[in-house]
Amino acid sequence: MEAFSKMCFVCKKNIANSTYQLNSKVNLPVCNLCKGTDKEKITEDEYLDSLADDLVCGCI
Ligand SMILES: [Zn+2]
């Protein structure tokens, strides 16, 4: 069962086994092309926002 395909969370492309890194904030794989780019940061923020939405209780 090695057919676990990883996807870059920024560009949504499949990542070859070898060349990716894990974004430690969102804990998702990011390819070398997207790593360290502004786009990575933006997508990272969007991702964290969407996670935060689930946690917002609206109790203000
Ligand atoms: Zn990418």
PDB file of the backbone (N, CA, C, O) and the ligand in Angstrom, with CONECT records:
HET     ZN  A 101       1
ATOM      1  N   MET A   1       0.849  -1.208   0.000  1.00  0.00           N
ATOM      2  CA  MET A   1       0.000   0.000   0.000  1.00  0.00           C
ATOM      3  C   MET A   1       0.879   1.250   0.000  1.00  0.00           C
ATOM      4  O   MET A   1       0.882   2.022   0.959  1.00  0.00           O
ATOM      5  N   GLU A   2       1.609   1.432  -1.070  1.00  0.00           N
ATOM      6  CA  GLU A   2       2.456   2.611  -1.120  1.00  0.00           C
ATOM      7  C   GLU A   2       1.860   3.676  -2.031  1.00  0.00           C
ATOM      8  O   GLU A   2       2.489   4.698  -2.306  1.00  0.00           O
ATOM      9  N   ALA A   3       0.645   3.424  -2.493  1.00  0.00           N
ATOM     10  CA  ALA A   3       0.043   4.322  -3.478  1.00  0.00           C
ATOM     11  C   ALA A   3      -0.618   5.522  -2.819  1.00  0.00           C
ATOM     12  O   ALA A   3      -1.630   6.028  -3.304  1.00  0.00           O
ATOM     13  N   PHE A   4      -0.060   5.960  -1.747  1.00  0.00           N
ATOM     14  CA  PHE A   4      -0.580   7.142  -1.064  1.00  0.00           C
ATOM     15  C   PHE A   4      -0.084   8.375  -1.795  1.00  0.00           C
ATOM     16  O   PHE A   4       1.060   8.793  -1.618  1.00  0.00           O
ATOM     17  N   SER A   5      -0.943   8.956  -2.615  1.00  0.00           N
ATOM     18  CA  SER A   5      -0.485  10.091  -3.410  1.00  0.00           C
ATOM     19  C   SER A   5      -0.590  11.378  -2.620  1.00  0.00           C
ATOM     20  O   SER A   5      -1.630  11.690  -2.040  1.00  0.00           O
ATOM     21  N   LYS A   6       0.486  12.104  -2.609  1.00  0.00           N
ATOM     22  CA  LYS A   6       0.496  13.366  -1.886  1.00  0.00           C
ATOM     23  C   LYS A   6       0.189  14.504  -2.840  1.00  0.00           C
ATOM     24  O   LYS A   6       0.538  14.463  -4.019  1.00  0.00           O
ATOM     25  N   MET A   7      -0.461  15.506  -2.313  1.00  0.00           N
ATOM     26  CA  MET A   7      -0.847  16.630  -3.123  1.00  0.00           C
ATOM     27  C   MET A   7      -0.344  17.907  -2.485  1.00  0.00           C
ATOM     28  O   MET A   7      -0.490  18.118  -1.281  1.00  0.00           O
ATOM     29  N   CYS A   8       0.249  18.753  -3.305  1.00  0.00           N
ATOM     30  CA  CYS A   8       0.679  20.051  -2.802  1.00  0.00           C
ATOM     31  C   CYS A   8      -0.557  20.866  -2.426  1.00  0.00           C
ATOM     32  O   CYS A   8      -1.466  21.014  -3.243  1.00  0.00           O
ATOM     33  N   PHE A   9      -0.604  21.387  -1.224  1.00  0.00           N
ATOM     34  CA  PHE A   9      -1.808  22.107  -0.797  1.00  0.00           C
ATOM     35  C   PHE A   9      -1.896  23.494  -1.419  1.00  0.00           C
ATOM     36  O   PHE A   9      -2.930  24.154  -1.321  1.00  0.00           O
ATOM     37  N   VAL A  10      -0.814  23.941  -2.062  1.00  0.00           N
ATOM     38  CA  VAL A  10      -0.820  25.250  -2.697  1.00  0.00           C
ATOM     39  C   VAL A  10      -1.291  25.155  -4.146  1.00  0.00           C
ATOM     40  O   VAL A  10      -2.250  25.821  -4.535  1.00  0.00           O
ATOM     41  N   CYS A  11      -0.620  24.334  -4.938  1.00  0.00           N
ATOM     42  CA  CYS A  11      -0.959  24.251  -6.367  1.00  0.00           C
ATOM     43  C   CYS A  11      -1.825  23.040  -6.680  1.00  0.00           C
ATOM     44  O   CYS A  11      -2.261  22.867  -7.818  1.00  0.00           O
ATOM     45  N   LYS A  12      -2.078  22.203  -5.686  1.00  0.00           N
ATOM     46  CA  LYS A  12      -2.982  21.063  -5.831  1.00  0.00           C
ATOM     47  C   LYS A  12      -2.482  20.019  -6.817  1.00  0.00           C
ATOM     48  O   LYS A  12      -3.262  19.212  -7.323  1.00  0.00           O
ATOM     49  N   LYS A  13      -1.201  20.035  -7.086  1.00  0.00           N
ATOM     50  CA  LYS A  13      -0.660  19.034  -7.993  1.00  0.00           C
ATOM     51  C   LYS A  13      -0.132  17.861  -7.199  1.00  0.00           C
ATOM     52  O   LYS A  13       0.275  17.989  -6.045  1.00  0.00           O
ATOM     53  N   ASN A  14      -0.150  16.733  -7.845  1.00  0.00           N
ATOM     54  CA  ASN A  14       0.433  15.565  -7.207  1.00  0.00           C
ATOM     55  C   ASN A  14       1.932  15.751  -7.048  1.00  0.00           C
ATOM     56  O   ASN A  14       2.595  16.317  -7.917  1.00  0.00           O
ATOM     57  N   ILE A  15       2.442  15.285  -5.969  1.00  0.00           N
ATOM     58  CA  ILE A  15       3.859  15.440  -5.687  1.00  0.00           C
ATOM     59  C   ILE A  15       4.538  14.092  -5.825  1.00  0.00           C
ATOM     60  O   ILE A  15       4.079  13.085  -5.285  1.00  0.00           O
ATOM     61  N   ALA A  16       5.615  14.092  -6.544  1.00  0.00           N
ATOM     62  CA  ALA A  16       6.394  12.869  -6.656  1.00  0.00           C
ATOM     63  C   ALA A  16       6.966  12.516  -5.283  1.00  0.00           C
ATOM     64  O   ALA A  16       7.217  13.391  -4.455  1.00  0.00           O
ATOM     65  N   ASN A  17       7.158  11.261  -5.069  1.00  0.00           N
ATOM     66  CA  ASN A  17       7.572  10.773  -3.753  1.00  0.00           C
ATOM     67  C   ASN A  17       8.713  11.566  -3.141  1.00  0.00           C
ATOM     68  O   ASN A  17       8.749  11.802  -1.933  1.00  0.00           O
ATOM     69  N   SER A  18       9.624  11.963  -3.975  1.00  0.00           N
ATOM     70  CA  SER A  18      10.877  12.483  -3.436  1.00  0.00           C
ATOM     71  C   SER A  18      10.811  13.938  -3.002  1.00  0.00           C
ATOM     72  O   SER A  18      11.281  14.295  -1.922  1.00  0.00           O
ATOM     73  N   THR A  19      10.223  14.779  -3.851  1.00  0.00           N
ATOM     74  CA  THR A  19      10.456  16.200  -3.668  1.00  0.00           C
ATOM     75  C   THR A  19       9.270  16.946  -3.081  1.00  0.00           C
ATOM     76  O   THR A  19       8.478  17.549  -3.805  1.00  0.00           O
ATOM     77  N   TYR A  20       9.162  16.899  -1.818  1.00  0.00           N
ATOM     78  CA  TYR A  20       8.191  17.767  -1.157  1.00  0.00           C
ATOM     79  C   TYR A  20       8.657  18.005   0.270  1.00  0.00           C
ATOM     80  O   TYR A  20       9.501  17.285   0.803  1.00  0.00           O
ATOM     81  N   GLN A  21       8.087  19.027   0.861  1.00  0.00           N
ATOM     82  CA  GLN A  21       8.343  19.267   2.271  1.00  0.00           C
ATOM     83  C   GLN A  21       7.013  19.423   2.967  1.00  0.00           C
ATOM     84  O   GLN A  21       5.986  19.658   2.331  1.00  0.00           O
ATOM     85  N   LEU A  22       7.040  19.292   4.258  1.00  0.00           N
ATOM     86  CA  LEU A  22       5.821  19.437   5.022  1.00  0.00           C
ATOM     87  C   LEU A  22       5.749  20.852   5.579  1.00  0.00           C
ATOM     88  O   LEU A  22       6.681  21.329   6.225  1.00  0.00           O
ATOM     89  N   ASN A  23       4.643  21.503   5.321  1.00  0.00           N
ATOM     90  CA  ASN A  23       4.420  22.794   5.929  1.00  0.00           C
ATOM     91  C   ASN A  23       4.008  22.573   7.376  1.00  0.00           C
ATOM     92  O   ASN A  23       2.995  21.932   7.654  1.00  0.00           O
ATOM     93  N   SER A  24       4.793  23.105   8.284  1.00  0.00           N
ATOM     94  CA  SER A  24       4.589  22.757   9.694  1.00  0.00           C
ATOM     95  C   SER A  24       3.362  23.440  10.286  1.00  0.00           C
ATOM     96  O   SER A  24       2.840  22.999  11.310  1.00  0.00           O
ATOM     97  N   LYS A  25       2.902  24.508   9.652  1.00  0.00           N
ATOM     98  CA  LYS A  25       1.728  25.207  10.191  1.00  0.00           C
ATOM     99  C   LYS A  25       0.448  24.445   9.910  1.00  0.00           C
ATOM    100  O   LYS A  25      -0.397  24.274  10.789  1.00  0.00           O
ATOM    101  N   VAL A  26       0.315  23.989   8.667  1.00  0.00           N
ATOM    102  CA  VAL A  26      -0.927  23.303   8.311  1.00  0.00           C
ATOM    103  C   VAL A  26      -0.744  21.794   8.248  1.00  0.00           C
ATOM    104  O   VAL A  26      -1.697  21.036   8.069  1.00  0.00           O
ATOM    105  N   ASN A  27       0.528  21.377   8.405  1.00  0.00           N
ATOM    106  CA  ASN A  27       0.827  19.951   8.405  1.00  0.00           C
ATOM    107  C   ASN A  27       0.416  19.279   7.101  1.00  0.00           C
ATOM    108  O   ASN A  27      -0.117  18.169   7.095  1.00  0.00           O
ATOM    109  N   LEU A  28       0.674  19.978   5.991  1.00  0.00           N
ATOM    110  CA  LEU A  28       0.353  19.436   4.687  1.00  0.00           C
ATOM    111  C   LEU A  28       1.576  19.520   3.800  1.00  0.00           C
ATOM    112  O   LEU A  28       2.421  20.397   3.978  1.00  0.00           O
ATOM    113  N   PRO A  29       1.670  18.604   2.841  1.00  0.00           N
ATOM    114  CA  PRO A  29       2.815  18.627   1.938  1.00  0.00           C
ATOM    115  C   PRO A  29       2.773  19.802   0.971  1.00  0.00           C
ATOM    116  O   PRO A  29       1.710  20.192   0.489  1.00  0.00           O
ATOM    117  N   VAL A  30       3.930  20.349   0.700  1.00  0.00           N
ATOM    118  CA  VAL A  30       4.054  21.434  -0.269  1.00  0.00           C
ATOM    119  C   VAL A  30       5.223  21.115  -1.189  1.00  0.00           C
ATOM    120  O   VAL A  30       6.281  20.686  -0.730  1.00  0.00           O
ATOM    121  N   CYS A  31       5.032  21.324  -2.488  1.00  0.00           N
ATOM    122  CA  CYS A  31       6.089  20.971  -3.433  1.00  0.00           C
ATOM    123  C   CYS A  31       7.183  22.034  -3.425  1.00  0.00           C
ATOM    124  O   CYS A  31       7.008  23.133  -2.900  1.00  0.00           O
ATOM    125  N   ASN A  32       8.291  21.678  -4.010  1.00  0.00           N
ATOM    126  CA  ASN A  32       9.436  22.578  -3.991  1.00  0.00           C
ATOM    127  C   ASN A  32       9.177  23.878  -4.736  1.00  0.00           C
ATOM    128  O   ASN A  32       9.774  24.910  -4.429  1.00  0.00           O
ATOM    129  N   LEU A  33       8.281  23.822  -5.721  1.00  0.00           N
ATOM    130  CA  LEU A  33       7.983  25.022  -6.491  1.00  0.00           C
ATOM    131  C   LEU A  33       7.212  26.046  -5.671  1.00  0.00           C
ATOM    132  O   LEU A  33       7.360  27.252  -5.866  1.00  0.00           O
ATOM    133  N   CYS A  34       6.401  25.561  -4.764  1.00  0.00           N
ATOM    134  CA  CYS A  34       5.556  26.461  -3.977  1.00  0.00           C
ATOM    135  C   CYS A  34       6.175  26.806  -2.632  1.00  0.00           C
ATOM    136  O   CYS A  34       5.813  27.803  -2.008  1.00  0.00           O
ATOM    137  N   LYS A  35       7.095  25.989  -2.198  1.00  0.00           N
ATOM    138  CA  LYS A  35       7.701  26.195  -0.895  1.00  0.00           C
ATOM    139  C   LYS A  35       8.365  27.563  -0.816  1.00  0.00           C
ATOM    140  O   LYS A  35       9.190  27.914  -1.659  1.00  0.00           O
ATOM    141  N   GLY A  36       7.998  28.326   0.201  1.00  0.00           N
ATOM    142  CA  GLY A  36       8.646  29.605   0.441  1.00  0.00           C
ATOM    143  C   GLY A  36       8.107  30.748  -0.394  1.00  0.00           C
ATOM    144  O   GLY A  36       8.644  31.855  -0.342  1.00  0.00           O
ATOM    145  N   THR A  37       7.052  30.505  -1.167  1.00  0.00           N
ATOM    146  CA  THR A  37       6.496  31.578  -1.984  1.00  0.00           C
ATOM    147  C   THR A  37       5.396  32.311  -1.228  1.00  0.00           C
ATOM    148  O   THR A  37       4.883  31.831  -0.217  1.00  0.00           O
ATOM    149  N   ASP A  38       5.043  33.502  -1.750  1.00  0.00           N
ATOM    150  CA  ASP A  38       3.932  34.238  -1.158  1.00  0.00           C
ATOM    151  C   ASP A  38       2.655  33.429  -1.248  1.00  0.00           C
ATOM    152  O   ASP A  38       1.818  33.441  -0.346  1.00  0.00           O
ATOM    153  N   LYS A  39       2.530  32.727  -2.362  1.00  0.00           N
ATOM    154  CA  LYS A  39       1.322  31.937  -2.574  1.00  0.00           C
ATOM    155  C   LYS A  39       1.166  30.884  -1.482  1.00  0.00           C
ATOM    156  O   LYS A  39       0.057  30.577  -1.045  1.00  0.00           O
ATOM    157  N   GLU A  40       2.287  30.346  -1.058  1.00  0.00           N
ATOM    158  CA  GLU A  40       2.216  29.362   0.019  1.00  0.00           C
ATOM    159  C   GLU A  40       1.650  30.013   1.273  1.00  0.00           C
ATOM    160  O   GLU A  40       0.787  29.447   1.945  1.00  0.00           O
ATOM    161  N   LYS A  41       2.140  31.201   1.579  1.00  0.00           N
ATOM    162  CA  LYS A  41       1.671  31.892   2.786  1.00  0.00           C
ATOM    163  C   LYS A  41       0.191  32.211   2.699  1.00  0.00           C
ATOM    164  O   LYS A  41      -0.546  32.063   3.674  1.00  0.00           O
ATOM    165  N   ILE A  42      -0.242  32.655   1.509  1.00  0.00           N
ATOM    166  CA  ILE A  42      -1.652  33.010   1.332  1.00  0.00           C
ATOM    167  C   ILE A  42      -2.537  31.782   1.499  1.00  0.00           C
ATOM    168  O   ILE A  42      -3.540  31.806   2.212  1.00  0.00           O
ATOM    169  N   THR A  43      -2.141  30.719   0.827  1.00  0.00           N
ATOM    170  CA  THR A  43      -2.930  29.489   0.919  1.00  0.00           C
ATOM    171  C   THR A  43      -2.923  28.945   2.331  1.00  0.00           C
ATOM    172  O   THR A  43      -3.918  28.408   2.817  1.00  0.00           O
ATOM    173  N   GLU A  44      -1.787  29.095   2.976  1.00  0.00           N
ATOM    174  CA  GLU A  44      -1.649  28.693   4.374  1.00  0.00           C
ATOM    175  C   GLU A  44      -2.651  29.447   5.246  1.00  0.00           C
ATOM    176  O   GLU A  44      -3.339  28.850   6.074  1.00  0.00           O
ATOM    177  N   ASP A  45      -2.725  30.763   5.052  1.00  0.00           N
ATOM    178  CA  ASP A  45      -3.663  31.573   5.831  1.00  0.00           C
ATOM    179  C   ASP A  45      -5.101  31.171   5.555  1.00  0.00           C
ATOM    180  O   ASP A  45      -5.914  31.045   6.471  1.00  0.00           O
ATOM    181  N   GLU A  46      -5.405  30.969   4.260  1.00  0.00           N
ATOM    182  CA  GLU A  46      -6.765  30.561   3.906  1.00  0.00           C
ATOM    183  C   GLU A  46      -7.114  29.254   4.589  1.00  0.00           C
ATOM    184  O   GLU A  46      -8.218  29.063   5.099  1.00  0.00           O
ATOM    185  N   TYR A  47      -6.145  28.367   4.583  1.00  0.00           N
ATOM    186  CA  TYR A  47      -6.388  27.056   5.158  1.00  0.00           C
ATOM    187  C   TYR A  47      -6.638  27.157   6.662  1.00  0.00           C
ATOM    188  O   TYR A  47      -7.543  26.524   7.204  1.00  0.00           O
ATOM    189  N   LEU A  48      -5.819  27.962   7.310  1.00  0.00           N
ATOM    190  CA  LEU A  48      -5.975  28.129   8.748  1.00  0.00           C
ATOM    191  C   LEU A  48      -7.278  28.841   9.070  1.00  0.00           C
ATOM    192  O   LEU A  48      -7.918  28.555  10.082  1.00  0.00           O
ATOM    193  N   ASP A  49      -7.674  29.784   8.192  1.00  0.00           N
ATOM    194  CA  ASP A  49      -8.953  30.458   8.390  1.00  0.00           C
ATOM    195  C   ASP A  49     -10.099  29.479   8.323  1.00  0.00           C
ATOM    196  O   ASP A  49     -11.018  29.527   9.140  1.00  0.00           O
ATOM    197  N   SER A  50     -10.046  28.592   7.352  1.00  0.00           N
ATOM    198  CA  SER A  50     -11.152  27.657   7.188  1.00  0.00           C
ATOM    199  C   SER A  50     -11.188  26.679   8.351  1.00  0.00           C
ATOM    200  O   SER A  50     -12.256  26.208   8.741  1.00  0.00           O
ATOM    201  N   LEU A  51     -10.047  26.381   8.891  1.00  0.00           N
ATOM    202  CA  LEU A  51     -10.019  25.537  10.087  1.00  0.00           C
ATOM    203  C   LEU A  51     -10.609  26.303  11.267  1.00  0.00           C
ATOM    204  O   LEU A  51     -11.360  25.749  12.069  1.00  0.00           O
ATOM    205  N   ALA A  52     -10.258  27.580  11.359  1.00  0.00           N
ATOM    206  CA  ALA A  52     -10.710  28.395  12.478  1.00  0.00           C
ATOM    207  C   ALA A  52     -12.212  28.564  12.444  1.00  0.00           C
ATOM    208  O   ALA A  52     -12.850  28.676  13.491  1.00  0.00           O
ATOM    209  N   ASP A  53     -12.783  28.584  11.251  1.00  0.00           N
ATOM    210  CA  ASP A  53     -14.235  28.729  11.146  1.00  0.00           C
ATOM    211  C   ASP A  53     -14.956  27.654  11.933  1.00  0.00           C
ATOM    212  O   ASP A  53     -15.998  27.892  12.543  1.00  0.00           O
ATOM    213  N   ASP A  54     -14.376  26.465  11.903  1.00  0.00           N
ATOM    214  CA  ASP A  54     -15.018  25.368  12.614  1.00  0.00           C
ATOM    215  C   ASP A  54     -14.964  25.571  14.123  1.00  0.00           C
ATOM    216  O   ASP A  54     -15.784  25.034  14.867  1.00  0.00           O
ATOM    217  N   LEU A  55     -13.979  26.358  14.562  1.00  0.00           N
ATOM    218  CA  LEU A  55     -13.786  26.515  15.992  1.00  0.00           C
ATOM    219  C   LEU A  55     -14.513  27.731  16.553  1.00  0.00           C
ATOM    220  O   LEU A  55     -14.700  27.856  17.763  1.00  0.00           O
ATOM    221  N   VAL A  56     -14.918  28.620  15.658  1.00  0.00           N
ATOM    222  CA  VAL A  56     -15.597  29.820  16.120  1.00  0.00           C
ATOM    223  C   VAL A  56     -16.958  29.454  16.686  1.00  0.00           C
ATOM    224  O   VAL A  56     -17.765  28.800  16.026  1.00  0.00           O
ATOM    225  N   CYS A  57     -17.199  29.879  17.897  1.00  0.00           N
ATOM    226  CA  CYS A  57     -18.460  29.491  18.526  1.00  0.00           C
ATOM    227  C   CYS A  57     -19.517  30.567  18.362  1.00  0.00           C
ATOM    228  O   CYS A  57     -20.699  30.307  18.587  1.00  0.00           O
ATOM    229  N   GLY A  58     -19.121  31.754  17.981  1.00  0.00           N
ATOM    230  CA  GLY A  58     -20.098  32.819  17.774  1.00  0.00           C
ATOM    231  C   GLY A  58     -20.744  33.276  19.070  1.00  0.00           C
ATOM    232  O   GLY A  58     -21.910  33.671  19.087  1.00  0.00           O
ATOM    233  N   CYS A  59     -19.984  33.221  20.153  1.00  0.00           N
ATOM    234  CA  CYS A  59     -20.576  33.538  21.437  1.00  0.00           C
ATOM    235  C   CYS A  59     -20.270  34.949  21.892  1.00  0.00           C
ATOM    236  O   CYS A  59     -20.324  35.251  23.084  1.00  0.00           O
ATOM    237  N   ILE A  60     -19.943  35.830  20.925  1.00  0.00           N
ATOM    238  CA  ILE A  60     -19.679  37.215  21.304  1.00  0.00           C
ATOM    239  C   ILE A  60     -20.991  37.941  21.544  1.00  0.00           C
ATOM    240  O   ILE A  60     -20.989  39.126  21.875  1.00  0.00           O
TER     241      ILE A  60
HETATM  242 ZN    ZN A 101       2.924  23.238  -5.286  1.00  0.00          ZN2+
END
